[in-house]
Amino acid sequence: MAVGLDSVEGEIVMAFLVVLVLVVAVTVLVMRSSAQSGPGGGGRPAMRPRPRPTRSGPPLAPDDDPEFLRELERRTRRDDGSPA
């Protein structure tokens, strides 16, 4: 029983088609399961972002502090010699 070139090529094509079908099936299953779990992804529950602590201290920048701005304006007028 001689094995011809057509027989070997047919087996290669058949093996390729089987692998292709398996890859497509796995891809569809993965995509379907990720779509069902929602935008968060996996099975773990989504973590809430930590709430930011409220700042009760001084303003972040000096130019946001009204007291600093008043003091700066007072110094500028004093240095210029302008009447306050």
KOLGU-4560 file (N, C-alpha, C; in nm, 3 decimals, padded with zeros to 5 digits):
<recs>
<n_xx: 00.083 n_yy: -00.116 n_zz: 00.000 ca_xx: 00.000 ca_yy: 00.000 ca_zz: 00.000 c_xx: 00.088 c_yy: 00.124 c_zz: 00.000 mol: A seq: 1 type: MET>
<n_xx: 00.090 n_yy: 00.193 n_zz: -00.107 ca_xx: 00.175 ca_yy: 00.310 ca_zz: -00.122 c_xx: 00.097 c_yy: 00.435 c_zz: -00.079 mol: A seq: 2 type: ALA>
<n_xx: 00.171 n_yy: 00.524 n_zz: -00.010 ca_xx: 00.111 ca_yy: 00.649 ca_zz: 00.034 c_xx: 00.146 c_yy: 00.754 c_zz: -00.070 mol: A seq: 3 type: VAL>
<n_xx: 00.045 n_yy: 00.811 n_zz: -00.128 ca_xx: 00.068 ca_yy: 00.911 ca_zz: -00.230 c_xx: 00.075 c_yy: 01.051 c_zz: -00.171 mol: A seq: 4 type: GLY>
<n_xx: 00.120 n_yy: 01.146 n_zz: -00.252 ca_xx: 00.133 ca_yy: 01.285 ca_zz: -00.209 c_xx: -00.004 c_yy: 01.345 c_zz: -00.178 mol: A seq: 5 type: LEU>
<n_xx: -00.107 n_yy: 01.305 n_zz: -00.254 ca_xx: -00.241 ca_yy: 01.357 ca_zz: -00.231 c_xx: -00.294 c_yy: 01.315 c_zz: -00.094 mol: A seq: 6 type: ASP>
<n_xx: -00.262 n_yy: 01.197 n_zz: -00.051 ca_xx: -00.308 ca_yy: 01.147 ca_zz: 00.078 c_xx: -00.245 c_yy: 01.226 c_zz: 00.193 mol: A seq: 7 type: SER>
<n_xx: -00.116 n_yy: 01.256 n_zz: 00.183 ca_xx: -00.046 ca_yy: 01.331 ca_zz: 00.287 c_xx: -00.098 c_yy: 01.474 c_zz: 00.292 mol: A seq: 8 type: VAL>
<n_xx: -00.117 n_yy: 01.535 n_zz: 00.176 ca_xx: -00.170 ca_yy: 01.671 ca_zz: 00.172 c_xx: -00.311 c_yy: 01.676 c_zz: 00.229 mol: A seq: 9 type: GLU>
<n_xx: -00.390 n_yy: 01.576 n_zz: 00.203 ca_xx: -00.527 ca_yy: 01.571 ca_zz: 00.255 c_xx: -00.528 c_yy: 01.562 c_zz: 00.408 mol: A seq: 10 type: GLY>
<n_xx: -00.435 n_yy: 01.484 n_zz: 00.464 ca_xx: -00.426 ca_yy: 01.472 ca_zz: 00.609 c_xx: -00.382 c_yy: 01.605 c_zz: 00.673 mol: A seq: 11 type: GLU>
<n_xx: -00.290 n_yy: 01.673 n_zz: 00.606 ca_xx: -00.242 ca_yy: 01.802 ca_zz: 00.658 c_xx: -00.355 c_yy: 01.904 c_zz: 00.657 mol: A seq: 12 type: ILE>
<n_xx: -00.430 n_yy: 01.907 n_zz: 00.547 ca_xx: -00.541 ca_yy: 02.001 ca_zz: 00.537 c_xx: -00.647 c_yy: 01.970 c_zz: 00.642 mol: A seq: 13 type: VAL>
<n_xx: -00.676 n_yy: 01.840 n_zz: 00.661 ca_xx: -00.776 ca_yy: 01.801 ca_zz: 00.760 c_xx: -00.730 c_yy: 01.838 c_zz: 00.902 mol: A seq: 14 type: MET>
<n_xx: -00.603 n_yy: 01.817 n_zz: 00.934 ca_xx: -00.551 ca_yy: 01.853 ca_zz: 01.066 c_xx: -00.557 c_yy: 02.004 c_zz: 01.086 mol: A seq: 15 type: ALA>
<n_xx: -00.525 n_yy: 02.080 n_zz: 00.983 ca_xx: -00.531 ca_yy: 02.226 ca_zz: 00.992 c_xx: -00.675 c_yy: 02.272 c_zz: 01.017 mol: A seq: 16 type: PHE>
<n_xx: -00.771 n_yy: 02.212 n_zz: 00.949 ca_xx: -00.911 ca_yy: 02.250 ca_zz: 00.967 c_xx: -00.959 c_yy: 02.217 c_zz: 01.109 mol: A seq: 17 type: LEU>
<n_xx: -00.917 n_yy: 02.102 n_zz: 01.162 ca_xx: -00.956 ca_yy: 02.065 ca_zz: 01.298 c_xx: -00.899 c_yy: 02.165 c_zz: 01.398 mol: A seq: 18 type: VAL>
<n_xx: -00.772 n_yy: 02.202 n_zz: 01.383 ca_xx: -00.709 ca_yy: 02.299 ca_zz: 01.472 c_xx: -00.778 c_yy: 02.434 c_zz: 01.458 mol: A seq: 19 type: VAL>
<n_xx: -00.810 n_yy: 02.474 n_zz: 01.338 ca_xx: -00.877 ca_yy: 02.601 ca_zz: 01.315 c_xx: -01.014 c_yy: 02.605 c_zz: 01.383 mol: A seq: 20 type: LEU>
<n_xx: -01.091 n_yy: 02.497 n_zz: 01.372 ca_xx: -01.222 ca_yy: 02.491 ca_zz: 01.436 c_xx: -01.207 c_yy: 02.499 c_zz: 01.587 mol: A seq: 21 type: VAL>
<n_xx: -01.109 n_yy: 02.430 n_zz: 01.643 ca_xx: -01.086 ca_yy: 02.435 ca_zz: 01.788 c_xx: -01.049 c_yy: 02.576 c_zz: 01.834 mol: A seq: 22 type: LEU>
<n_xx: -00.963 n_yy: 02.643 n_zz: 01.760 ca_xx: -00.922 ca_yy: 02.779 ca_zz: 01.796 c_xx: -01.041 c_yy: 02.874 c_zz: 01.790 mol: A seq: 23 type: VAL>
<n_xx: -01.123 n_yy: 02.862 n_zz: 01.689 ca_xx: -01.241 ca_yy: 02.949 ca_zz: 01.677 c_xx: -01.338 c_yy: 02.921 c_zz: 01.792 mol: A seq: 24 type: VAL>
<n_xx: -01.358 n_yy: 02.794 n_zz: 01.826 ca_xx: -01.450 ca_yy: 02.759 ca_zz: 01.934 c_xx: -01.402 c_yy: 02.815 c_zz: 02.067 mol: A seq: 25 type: ALA>
<n_xx: -01.274 n_yy: 02.802 n_zz: 02.096 ca_xx: -01.220 ca_yy: 02.854 ca_zz: 02.221 c_xx: -01.231 c_yy: 03.007 c_zz: 02.224 mol: A seq: 26 type: VAL>
<n_xx: -01.204 n_yy: 03.072 n_zz: 02.112 ca_xx: -01.214 ca_yy: 03.218 ca_zz: 02.105 c_xx: -01.357 c_yy: 03.264 c_zz: 02.130 mol: A seq: 27 type: THR>
<n_xx: -01.454 n_yy: 03.196 n_zz: 02.071 ca_xx: -01.594 ca_yy: 03.233 ca_zz: 02.091 c_xx: -01.633 c_yy: 03.214 c_zz: 02.237 mol: A seq: 28 type: VAL>
<n_xx: -01.591 n_yy: 03.105 n_zz: 02.299 ca_xx: -01.624 ca_yy: 03.082 ca_zz: 02.440 c_xx: -01.564 c_yy: 03.188 c_zz: 02.530 mol: A seq: 29 type: LEU>
<n_xx: -01.440 n_yy: 03.226 n_zz: 02.504 ca_xx: -01.375 ca_yy: 03.329 ca_zz: 02.586 c_xx: -01.444 c_yy: 03.463 c_zz: 02.568 mol: A seq: 30 type: VAL>
<n_xx: -01.475 n_yy: 03.499 n_zz: 02.446 ca_xx: -01.542 ca_yy: 03.627 ca_zz: 02.420 c_xx: -01.681 c_yy: 03.629 c_zz: 02.483 mol: A seq: 31 type: MET>
<n_xx: -01.753 n_yy: 03.519 n_zz: 02.476 ca_xx: -01.888 ca_yy: 03.514 ca_zz: 02.533 c_xx: -01.883 c_yy: 03.526 c_zz: 02.685 mol: A seq: 32 type: ARG>
<n_xx: -01.788 n_yy: 03.459 n_zz: 02.749 ca_xx: -01.781 ca_yy: 03.467 ca_zz: 02.895 c_xx: -01.736 c_yy: 03.605 c_zz: 02.942 mol: A seq: 33 type: SER>
<n_xx: -01.650 n_yy: 03.670 n_zz: 02.866 ca_xx: -01.607 ca_yy: 03.805 ca_zz: 02.906 c_xx: -01.720 c_yy: 03.906 c_zz: 02.886 mol: A seq: 34 type: SER>
<n_xx: -01.804 n_yy: 03.885 n_zz: 02.787 ca_xx: -01.917 ca_yy: 03.976 ca_zz: 02.764 c_xx: -02.022 c_yy: 03.960 c_zz: 02.873 mol: A seq: 35 type: ALA>
<n_xx: -02.041 n_yy: 03.840 n_zz: 02.924 ca_xx: -02.141 ca_yy: 03.817 ca_zz: 03.028 c_xx: -02.098 c_yy: 03.871 c_zz: 03.163 mol: A seq: 36 type: GLN>
<n_xx: -01.968 n_yy: 03.874 n_zz: 03.188 ca_xx: -01.922 ca_yy: 03.920 ca_zz: 03.319 c_xx: -01.921 c_yy: 04.071 c_zz: 03.329 mol: A seq: 37 type: SER>
<n_xx: -01.951 n_yy: 04.142 n_zz: 03.220 ca_xx: -01.961 ca_yy: 04.287 ca_zz: 03.224 c_xx: -01.829 c_yy: 04.354 c_zz: 03.193 mol: A seq: 38 type: GLY>
<n_xx: -01.828 n_yy: 04.488 n_zz: 03.201 ca_xx: -01.708 ca_yy: 04.563 ca_zz: 03.164 c_xx: -01.595 c_yy: 04.546 c_zz: 03.263 mol: A seq: 39 type: PRO>
<n_xx: -01.624 n_yy: 04.498 n_zz: 03.383 ca_xx: -01.519 ca_yy: 04.482 ca_zz: 03.484 c_xx: -01.427 c_yy: 04.366 c_zz: 03.456 mol: A seq: 40 type: GLY>
<n_xx: -01.471 n_yy: 04.272 n_zz: 03.374 ca_xx: -01.384 ca_yy: 04.160 ca_zz: 03.340 c_xx: -01.416 c_yy: 04.036 c_zz: 03.418 mol: A seq: 41 type: GLY>
<n_xx: -01.318 n_yy: 03.982 n_zz: 03.488 ca_xx: -01.322 ca_yy: 03.850 ca_zz: 03.550 c_xx: -01.426 c_yy: 03.831 c_zz: 03.657 mol: A seq: 42 type: GLY>
<n_xx: -01.413 n_yy: 03.720 n_zz: 03.729 ca_xx: -01.510 ca_yy: 03.683 ca_zz: 03.829 c_xx: -01.496 c_yy: 03.757 c_zz: 03.960 mol: A seq: 43 type: GLY>
<n_xx: -01.389 n_yy: 03.828 n_zz: 03.981 ca_xx: -01.371 ca_yy: 03.902 ca_zz: 04.106 c_xx: -01.468 c_yy: 04.019 c_zz: 04.109 mol: A seq: 44 type: ARG>
<n_xx: -01.522 n_yy: 04.050 n_zz: 04.226 ca_xx: -01.610 ca_yy: 04.167 ca_zz: 04.234 c_xx: -01.531 c_yy: 04.295 c_zz: 04.209 mol: A seq: 45 type: PRO>
<n_xx: -01.600 n_yy: 04.389 n_zz: 04.148 ca_xx: -01.533 ca_yy: 04.516 ca_zz: 04.116 c_xx: -01.502 c_yy: 04.591 c_zz: 04.245 mol: A seq: 46 type: ALA>
<n_xx: -01.383 n_yy: 04.647 n_zz: 04.250 ca_xx: -01.343 ca_yy: 04.723 ca_zz: 04.367 c_xx: -01.385 c_yy: 04.868 c_zz: 04.349 mol: A seq: 47 type: MET>
<n_xx: -01.438 n_yy: 04.925 n_zz: 04.455 ca_xx: -01.476 ca_yy: 05.066 ca_zz: 04.450 c_xx: -01.351 c_yy: 05.151 c_zz: 04.468 mol: A seq: 48 type: ARG>
<n_xx: -01.345 n_yy: 05.263 n_zz: 04.399 ca_xx: -01.232 ca_yy: 05.352 ca_zz: 04.422 c_xx: -01.241 c_yy: 05.411 c_zz: 04.562 mol: A seq: 49 type: PRO>
<n_xx: -01.126 n_yy: 05.432 n_zz: 04.621 ca_xx: -01.123 ca_yy: 05.490 ca_zz: 04.755 c_xx: -01.173 c_yy: 05.634 c_zz: 04.751 mol: A seq: 50 type: ARG>
<n_xx: -01.255 n_yy: 05.673 n_zz: 04.847 ca_xx: -01.298 ca_yy: 05.813 ca_zz: 04.848 c_xx: -01.181 c_yy: 05.903 c_zz: 04.886 mol: A seq: 51 type: PRO>
<n_xx: -01.176 n_yy: 06.017 n_zz: 04.822 ca_xx: -01.068 ca_yy: 06.111 ca_zz: 04.852 c_xx: -01.093 c_yy: 06.176 c_zz: 04.986 mol: A seq: 52 type: ARG>
<n_xx: -00.989 n_yy: 06.190 n_zz: 05.064 ca_xx: -01.008 ca_yy: 06.257 ca_zz: 05.193 c_xx: -01.037 c_yy: 06.405 c_zz: 05.172 mol: A seq: 53 type: PRO>
<n_xx: -01.126 n_yy: 06.457 n_zz: 05.252 ca_xx: -01.157 ca_yy: 06.600 ca_zz: 05.241 c_xx: -01.045 c_yy: 06.678 c_zz: 05.308 mol: A seq: 54 type: THR>
<n_xx: -01.006 n_yy: 06.785 n_zz: 05.245 ca_xx: -00.897 ca_yy: 06.866 ca_zz: 05.298 c_xx: -00.955 c_yy: 06.977 c_zz: 05.384 mol: A seq: 55 type: ARG>
<n_xx: -00.916 n_yy: 06.976 n_zz: 05.509 ca_xx: -00.962 ca_yy: 07.083 ca_zz: 05.596 c_xx: -00.848 c_yy: 07.179 c_zz: 05.628 mol: A seq: 56 type: SER>
<n_xx: -00.732 n_yy: 07.154 n_zz: 05.568 ca_xx: -00.615 ca_yy: 07.237 ca_zz: 05.594 c_xx: -00.610 c_yy: 07.358 c_zz: 05.503 mol: A seq: 57 type: GLY>
<n_xx: -00.492 n_yy: 07.415 n_zz: 05.489 ca_xx: -00.477 ca_yy: 07.534 ca_zz: 05.404 c_xx: -00.497 c_yy: 07.499 c_zz: 05.257 mol: A seq: 58 type: PRO>
<n_xx: -00.521 n_yy: 07.600 n_zz: 05.173 ca_xx: -00.535 ca_yy: 07.576 ca_zz: 05.029 c_xx: -00.409 c_yy: 07.513 c_zz: 04.972 mol: A seq: 59 type: PRO>
<n_xx: -00.423 n_yy: 07.452 n_zz: 04.855 ca_xx: -00.312 ca_yy: 07.382 ca_zz: 04.794 c_xx: -00.201 c_yy: 07.475 c_zz: 04.748 mol: A seq: 60 type: LEU>
<n_xx: -00.236 n_yy: 07.585 n_zz: 04.688 ca_xx: -00.136 ca_yy: 07.677 ca_zz: 04.634 c_xx: -00.151 c_yy: 07.813 c_zz: 04.701 mol: A seq: 61 type: ALA>
<n_xx: -00.040 n_yy: 07.887 n_zz: 04.715 ca_xx: -00.048 ca_yy: 08.018 ca_zz: 04.780 c_xx: -00.142 c_yy: 08.115 c_zz: 04.708 mol: A seq: 62 type: PRO>
<n_xx: -00.150 n_yy: 08.106 n_zz: 04.577 ca_xx: -00.235 ca_yy: 08.201 ca_zz: 04.506 c_xx: -00.384 c_yy: 08.169 c_zz: 04.524 mol: A seq: 63 type: ASP>
<n_xx: -00.416 n_yy: 08.057 n_zz: 04.589 ca_xx: -00.555 ca_yy: 08.027 ca_zz: 04.622 c_xx: -00.592 c_yy: 08.075 c_zz: 04.762 mol: A seq: 64 type: ASP>
<n_xx: -00.495 n_yy: 08.119 n_zz: 04.839 ca_xx: -00.518 ca_yy: 08.160 ca_zz: 04.978 c_xx: -00.546 c_yy: 08.309 c_zz: 04.984 mol: A seq: 65 type: ASP>
<n_xx: -00.667 n_yy: 08.350 n_zz: 05.021 ca_xx: -00.700 ca_yy: 08.493 ca_zz: 05.024 c_xx: -00.613 c_yy: 08.572 c_zz: 05.121 mol: A seq: 66 type: PRO>
<n_xx: -00.578 n_yy: 08.512 n_zz: 05.233 ca_xx: -00.492 ca_yy: 08.581 ca_zz: 05.330 c_xx: -00.354 c_yy: 08.608 c_zz: 05.270 mol: A seq: 67 type: GLU>
<n_xx: -00.300 n_yy: 08.511 n_zz: 05.199 ca_xx: -00.170 ca_yy: 08.530 ca_zz: 05.134 c_xx: -00.177 c_yy: 08.641 c_zz: 05.031 mol: A seq: 68 type: PHE>
<n_xx: -00.284 n_yy: 08.644 n_zz: 04.953 ca_xx: -00.298 ca_yy: 08.747 ca_zz: 04.850 c_xx: -00.309 c_yy: 08.886 c_zz: 04.912 mol: A seq: 69 type: LEU>
<n_xx: -00.383 n_yy: 08.899 n_zz: 05.022 ca_xx: -00.392 ca_yy: 09.029 ca_zz: 05.089 c_xx: -00.255 c_yy: 09.073 c_zz: 05.140 mol: A seq: 70 type: ARG>
<n_xx: -00.183 n_yy: 08.981 n_zz: 05.201 ca_xx: -00.049 ca_yy: 09.014 ca_zz: 05.252 c_xx: 00.045 c_yy: 09.052 c_zz: 05.139 mol: A seq: 71 type: GLU>
<n_xx: 00.037 n_yy: 08.983 n_zz: 05.028 ca_xx: 00.122 ca_yy: 09.013 ca_zz: 04.913 c_xx: 00.090 c_yy: 09.151 c_zz: 04.857 mol: A seq: 72 type: LEU>
<n_xx: -00.039 n_yy: 09.182 n_zz: 04.846 ca_xx: -00.078 ca_yy: 09.314 ca_zz: 04.797 c_xx: -00.032 c_yy: 09.424 c_zz: 04.893 mol: A seq: 73 type: GLU>
<n_xx: -00.043 n_yy: 09.399 n_zz: 05.022 ca_xx: 00.000 ca_yy: 09.497 ca_zz: 05.121 c_xx: 00.150 c_yy: 09.521 c_zz: 05.109 mol: A seq: 74 type: ARG>
<n_xx: 00.228 n_yy: 09.417 n_zz: 05.094 ca_xx: 00.374 ca_yy: 09.432 ca_zz: 05.080 c_xx: 00.409 c_yy: 09.507 c_zz: 04.952 mol: A seq: 75 type: ARG>
<n_xx: 00.337 n_yy: 09.475 n_zz: 04.844 ca_xx: 00.365 ca_yy: 09.541 ca_zz: 04.716 c_xx: 00.337 c_yy: 09.690 c_zz: 04.726 mol: A seq: 76 type: THR>
<n_xx: 00.226 n_yy: 09.728 n_zz: 04.786 ca_xx: 00.193 ca_yy: 09.870 ca_zz: 04.801 c_xx: 00.294 c_yy: 09.939 c_zz: 04.892 mol: A seq: 77 type: ARG>
<n_xx: 00.337 n_yy: 09.872 n_zz: 04.997 ca_xx: 00.433 ca_yy: 09.931 ca_zz: 05.090 c_xx: 00.567 c_yy: 09.954 c_zz: 05.019 mol: A seq: 78 type: ARG>
<n_xx: 00.611 n_yy: 09.856 n_zz: 04.939 ca_xx: 00.739 ca_yy: 09.867 ca_zz: 04.870 c_xx: 00.735 c_yy: 09.972 c_zz: 04.759 mol: A seq: 79 type: ASP>
<n_xx: 00.619 n_yy: 09.989 n_zz: 04.695 ca_xx: 00.605 ca_yy: 10.088 ca_zz: 04.589 c_xx: 00.593 c_yy: 10.229 c_zz: 04.643 mol: A seq: 80 type: ASP>
<n_xx: 00.556 n_yy: 10.243 n_zz: 04.766 ca_xx: 00.535 ca_yy: 10.374 ca_zz: 04.823 c_xx: 00.397 c_yy: 10.427 c_zz: 04.794 mol: A seq: 81 type: GLY>
<n_xx: 00.310 n_yy: 10.343 n_zz: 04.739 ca_xx: 00.172 ca_yy: 10.385 ca_zz: 04.711 c_xx: 00.096 c_yy: 10.396 c_zz: 04.842 mol: A seq: 82 type: SER>
<n_xx: 00.003 n_yy: 10.489 n_zz: 04.850 ca_xx: -00.078 ca_yy: 10.498 ca_zz: 04.972 c_xx: -00.172 c_yy: 10.378 c_zz: 04.980 mol: A seq: 83 type: PRO>
<n_xx: -00.184 n_yy: 10.324 n_zz: 05.097 ca_xx: -00.267 ca_yy: 10.206 ca_zz: 05.116 c_xx: -00.408 c_yy: 10.239 c_zz: 05.150 mol: A seq: 84 type: ALA>
</recs>
